[in-house]
């Protein structure tokens, strides 16, 4: 079969030697896995939320529908396999098979697979927070990375762009907030860290299932921030009201959510440091 490489995936691999090497080997990797797992492969998914992996629908030898996913080298997503093993289908797609060495997964297919994006945002709030409360369990020690590692990595990336800051004082305050939050005691539950309405699909085994987790252990309050960012209009116009609603639904401390939101909005890595709406949000939330 002819192997199609989605445009966004190719773009994400263009500026990294490690990812270029991975991408060059990808067609052979796909063909090897197709043979090993006896799969009938379809064309890869191509949309804005499939940018860090090659993902395609497939059928097993017995006709069972599934999805094959091969993740590019990606620090945030390094432990997706372990996360799916831990959750074992609890609010997530099931892991059917995997090859840890090449970060390849054979996954339960969500059918019809309609993203939660199709539902109005207030209903998204309820579904997202319901899923998160099911995911927030304490894992065995020593398996998953602490959230502080992700925060440290992001902070280092941000500091490398200091010459481009449009508001250095605000960014510094955000970095200090993130460092403070990461160092504080927390529930130390397993987090999805990237749960938003593009990563929740309508399914048959359960009404909605999460895909694409990026697991870290840490503060449950952090895990609400990605959904909040995806509700841009409500967040920009009524940030405190939205944070209060989502925090109440998730049964977490509203003040901690606001602090994480401020830290991320003001200081997480980004391409453009001028005219970014998240910086304006951070000024509204300023501590």
C-alpha positions as CSV (number, residue, x, y, z in Angstrom):
1,X,0.0,0.0,0.0
2,X,1.0,3.6,-0.5
3,X,1.8,5.3,2.8
4,X,0.3,8.8,3.2
5,X,2.0,11.2,5.7
6,X,-0.4,13.8,7.0
7,X,0.7,17.4,6.4
8,X,0.6,18.4,10.1
9,X,2.6,15.5,11.2
10,X,5.3,16.2,8.5
11,X,5.4,19.8,9.7
12,X,5.9,18.8,13.3
13,X,8.8,16.6,12.3
14,X,10.6,19.2,10.1
15,X,12.7,21.0,12.7
16,X,14.0,18.1,14.7
17,X,16.7,15.7,13.6
18,X,15.3,12.9,15.8
19,X,11.8,13.4,14.3
20,X,13.1,13.6,10.7
21,X,14.8,10.2,11.3
22,X,11.6,8.8,12.8
23,X,9.6,10.1,9.8
24,X,11.9,8.6,7.2
25,X,11.6,5.2,8.8
26,X,7.8,5.5,9.3
27,X,6.7,3.8,6.1
28,X,8.8,0.7,6.9
29,X,7.5,0.8,10.5
30,X,3.9,0.9,9.3
31,X,4.4,-2.0,6.9
32,X,6.1,-4.1,9.6
33,X,3.3,-3.5,12.1
34,X,0.6,-4.2,9.5
35,X,2.2,-7.6,8.8
36,X,2.9,-8.4,12.5
37,X,-0.6,-7.6,13.7
38,X,-2.3,-8.9,10.5
39,X,-4.1,-5.6,9.9
40,X,-6.2,-4.2,7.0
41,X,-5.2,-0.5,7.1
42,X,-7.3,2.5,6.0
43,X,-6.1,6.0,5.2
44,X,-4.6,7.9,8.1
45,X,-6.7,10.5,9.9
46,X,-6.0,14.1,8.9
47,X,-7.3,16.9,11.1
48,X,-5.9,19.5,13.4
49,X,-5.8,17.3,16.5
50,X,-3.7,14.6,14.8
51,X,-0.3,16.2,14.5
52,X,2.1,14.2,16.7
53,X,1.3,10.6,15.6
54,X,0.4,8.6,12.5
55,X,-3.1,7.3,13.2
56,X,-5.2,5.2,11.0
57,X,-8.4,3.0,11.2
58,X,-7.8,-0.7,10.7
59,X,-9.4,-4.1,11.0
60,X,-7.9,-7.1,12.8
61,X,-7.8,-10.5,11.1
62,X,-11.1,-11.4,12.7
63,X,-12.7,-8.3,11.3
64,X,-12.7,-6.4,14.6
65,X,-12.4,-2.6,14.0
66,X,-9.4,-0.9,15.7
67,X,-7.0,2.0,15.3
68,X,-3.2,1.9,14.8
69,X,-1.2,4.7,16.3
70,X,2.5,5.4,16.1
71,X,3.7,8.3,18.1
72,X,6.6,10.5,17.0
73,X,9.4,11.3,19.5
74,X,7.4,13.6,21.9
75,X,8.4,14.3,25.5
76,X,4.8,15.0,26.7
77,X,3.4,11.8,25.2
78,X,6.2,9.4,26.2
79,X,4.1,7.4,28.7
80,X,0.8,7.1,26.8
81,X,1.1,3.3,26.7
82,X,1.6,3.1,30.5
83,X,-1.3,5.5,31.1
84,X,-3.7,3.4,29.0
85,X,-2.5,0.3,30.7
86,X,-3.2,1.9,34.1
87,X,-6.7,3.2,33.2
88,X,-7.5,-0.1,31.5
89,X,-10.5,1.3,29.5
90,X,-11.9,3.4,32.4
91,X,-13.1,6.5,30.5
92,X,-10.4,5.9,27.9
93,X,-10.0,3.8,24.8
94,X,-8.6,0.3,25.5
95,X,-5.1,-0.7,24.6
96,X,-5.3,-3.9,22.5
97,X,-1.6,-4.4,21.8
98,X,1.6,-2.3,21.7
99,X,5.3,-2.1,20.9
100,X,6.9,0.1,23.5
101,X,10.2,0.4,21.7
102,X,8.7,2.2,18.7
103,X,5.7,3.8,20.6
104,X,3.2,1.9,18.5
105,X,-0.3,1.1,19.8
106,X,-3.3,-0.9,18.6
107,X,-6.3,0.7,20.1
108,X,-10.0,0.2,20.5
109,X,-11.9,2.2,17.8
110,X,-14.5,4.7,18.9
111,X,-17.6,4.4,16.8
112,X,-19.1,6.6,15.4
113,X,-16.0,8.6,16.7
114,X,-17.6,12.0,16.6
115,X,-15.5,14.4,18.7
116,X,-17.0,16.2,21.7
117,X,-16.4,19.4,19.8
118,X,-19.7,18.7,18.2
119,X,-21.5,19.4,21.5
120,X,-22.2,22.8,22.9
121,X,-19.6,24.0,25.4
122,X,-21.6,23.9,28.6
123,X,-22.3,20.2,28.0
124,X,-18.6,19.7,27.3
125,X,-17.9,21.1,30.7
126,X,-19.9,18.3,32.3
127,X,-18.5,15.5,30.2
128,X,-14.9,16.6,30.5
129,X,-15.1,16.9,34.3
130,X,-16.9,13.6,34.7
131,X,-14.2,11.9,32.7
132,X,-11.4,13.6,34.7
133,X,-12.9,12.6,38.0
134,X,-12.8,8.9,36.8
135,X,-9.2,9.3,35.7
136,X,-7.8,10.9,38.9
137,X,-6.5,7.8,40.7
138,X,-3.2,7.4,42.5
139,X,-0.9,5.1,40.5
140,X,1.8,2.8,42.0
141,X,5.0,4.8,42.8
142,X,7.9,4.9,40.4
143,X,6.0,4.4,37.1
144,X,4.9,7.9,36.0
145,X,6.8,11.2,35.8
146,X,5.8,14.0,38.2
147,X,4.1,17.0,36.7
148,X,7.0,19.1,38.0
149,X,9.2,17.6,35.2
150,X,6.8,18.9,32.5
151,X,6.7,22.3,34.2
152,X,10.5,22.4,34.4
153,X,10.8,21.4,30.7
154,X,8.3,24.0,29.6
155,X,9.8,26.7,31.7
156,X,13.3,26.1,30.2
157,X,11.8,26.4,26.7
158,X,10.1,29.7,27.7
159,X,13.3,31.1,29.2
160,X,15.2,30.4,26.0
161,X,13.0,32.9,24.2
162,X,13.5,35.8,26.8
163,X,14.5,38.2,24.0
164,X,11.1,37.9,22.4
165,X,9.0,38.5,25.5
166,X,6.5,41.4,25.1
167,X,6.0,41.6,28.8
168,X,9.0,40.2,30.7
169,X,7.5,41.1,34.1
170,X,4.3,39.1,33.4
171,X,6.3,36.1,32.1
172,X,8.5,36.1,35.2
173,X,5.5,36.2,37.5
174,X,4.0,33.2,35.5
175,X,7.2,31.2,35.7
176,X,7.4,31.8,39.5
177,X,3.8,30.7,39.8
178,X,4.3,27.5,37.9
179,X,7.4,26.7,39.9
180,X,5.6,27.4,43.2
181,X,2.6,25.2,42.2
182,X,4.8,22.4,41.0
183,X,6.7,22.3,44.3
184,X,3.6,22.3,46.5
185,X,2.1,19.1,47.9
186,X,-0.8,17.8,45.9
187,X,-3.1,14.8,45.5
188,X,-0.5,13.1,43.2
189,X,-3.2,11.5,40.9
190,X,-2.6,10.4,37.4
191,X,-3.4,13.3,35.0
192,X,-4.3,13.3,31.4
193,X,-2.7,16.8,31.0
194,X,-4.2,17.4,27.5
195,X,-7.9,16.5,27.9
196,X,-10.0,18.7,25.7
197,X,-13.0,18.3,23.5
198,X,-10.9,17.2,20.5
199,X,-9.6,14.3,22.5
200,X,-12.9,12.9,23.5
201,X,-14.9,10.8,21.0
202,X,-18.4,9.3,21.0
203,X,-18.2,5.6,21.3
204,X,-20.4,2.5,21.9
205,X,-18.8,0.8,25.0
206,X,-19.4,4.1,26.8
207,X,-21.0,7.3,25.5
208,X,-17.6,9.1,25.4
209,X,-14.0,7.9,25.6
210,X,-10.8,9.8,26.0
211,X,-7.9,9.4,23.5
212,X,-4.4,10.7,23.4
213,X,-3.5,11.1,27.1
214,X,-0.1,12.6,28.1
215,X,0.2,11.2,31.6
216,X,2.0,12.8,34.5
217,X,1.4,12.5,38.3
218,X,0.4,15.7,40.1
219,X,-2.3,18.2,41.1
220,X,-5.8,17.5,39.8
221,X,-6.5,21.2,39.5
222,X,-3.9,21.4,36.6
223,X,-5.9,19.0,34.5
224,X,-8.8,21.5,34.0
225,X,-6.6,24.1,32.2
226,X,-6.5,22.6,28.7
227,X,-10.3,22.4,28.5
228,X,-10.5,26.0,29.8
229,X,-8.1,27.2,27.1
230,X,-10.2,25.5,24.4
231,X,-13.3,27.5,25.6
232,X,-11.6,30.7,24.4
233,X,-14.6,33.0,24.0
234,X,-16.0,32.2,27.5
235,X,-12.6,32.3,29.1
236,X,-11.7,35.7,27.6
237,X,-15.1,37.3,28.5
238,X,-15.9,35.7,31.8
239,X,-12.8,33.9,33.1
240,X,-13.7,33.7,36.8
241,X,-17.2,32.6,36.1
242,X,-16.0,29.8,33.8
243,X,-13.3,28.7,36.2
244,X,-15.8,28.6,39.1
245,X,-18.2,26.5,37.1
246,X,-15.7,24.0,35.9
247,X,-13.9,23.7,39.3
248,X,-17.3,23.1,41.0
249,X,-18.1,20.4,38.5
250,X,-14.7,18.7,39.0
251,X,-14.8,19.2,42.8
252,X,-11.4,20.9,42.9
253,X,-10.1,24.1,44.5
254,X,-11.1,27.0,42.3
255,X,-8.1,29.1,43.5
256,X,-5.6,26.5,42.5
257,X,-7.2,26.2,39.0
258,X,-6.9,30.0,38.7
259,X,-3.2,29.9,39.7
260,X,-2.4,27.1,37.2
261,X,-4.3,29.0,34.5
262,X,-2.4,32.2,35.2
263,X,0.9,30.4,35.1
264,X,0.2,28.7,31.8
265,X,-1.4,31.7,30.2
266,X,1.6,34.0,31.1
267,X,4.6,31.7,30.8
268,X,4.1,28.4,28.9
269,X,6.1,28.1,25.6
270,X,4.6,29.6,22.5
271,X,5.6,30.7,19.0
272,X,4.4,34.3,19.3
273,X,4.9,36.5,22.3
274,X,3.1,39.6,21.0
275,X,-0.6,39.8,20.6
276,X,-1.3,36.5,22.3
277,X,-4.8,36.4,23.8
278,X,-3.5,34.2,26.7
279,X,-1.2,37.1,27.8
280,X,-4.3,39.4,28.0
281,X,-6.0,36.7,30.0
282,X,-3.1,36.5,32.4
283,X,-3.3,40.2,33.0
284,X,-7.0,39.8,34.0
285,X,-6.1,37.0,36.3
286,X,-2.9,38.6,37.6
287,X,-2.0,37.7,41.2
